[in-house]
Amino acid sequence: MRFLIPLGIFFVLVIFLGIGLKLNPREVPSPLIGKPAPHFQLAQLHTPEQTFSPEQMKGKVWLLNVWASWCVSCRAEHPVLNEFARSGQVEIIGLNYKDEPADARQWLAQLGNPYTISVMDTEGMAGLDWGVYGVPETFVIDKKGLVRFKLTGPVDPNNLQTEIMPLLQTLNGEAG
């Protein structure tokens, strides 16, 4: 009997480990899905005397892309965002996360700027409100200001075509 209890605990742990190994670590659920986009009012990266708030986008479907000049994965996704921005399908707002503004401006000058507006979240407080685990992360916000999707990790051609663009088409077809 005293061997059965440890053996039972061992089997329970093996089952939980097996379930955990099948989970995709990039699929981090967001408690924001279906809820209003968290409020912030931050200075714009290129015109710090002006601010931006998500409320300014009400009535539009848009993307919030959380990025930083120090982020290697952000560099990988950047050409995809640049190309997508040129299509004009949706406005992309950048949330420059825990970065030096001069570094961020230089990075965009060198690599191109896909953002309609980019704001500075130097302390990371807005990112915290949005549930940012790390950069890059991308959110889709609908015309009513509700968060409809979160992508943890870089935007790539595959997730752009299979997840983001179909959702954008659906949301743009809905009545505002």
Secondary structure, 3 states (H helix, E strand, C coil): CCCHHHHHHHHHHHHHHHHHHHCCCCCCCCCCCCCECCCCCEEECCCCCCEECHHHHCCCCEEEEEECCCCHHHHHHHHHHHHHHHHCCCEEEEEEECCCHHHHHHHHHHHCCCCCEEEEECCCHHHHHCCCCCCCEEEEECCCCEEEEEEECCCCHHHHHHHHHHHHHHHHHCCC
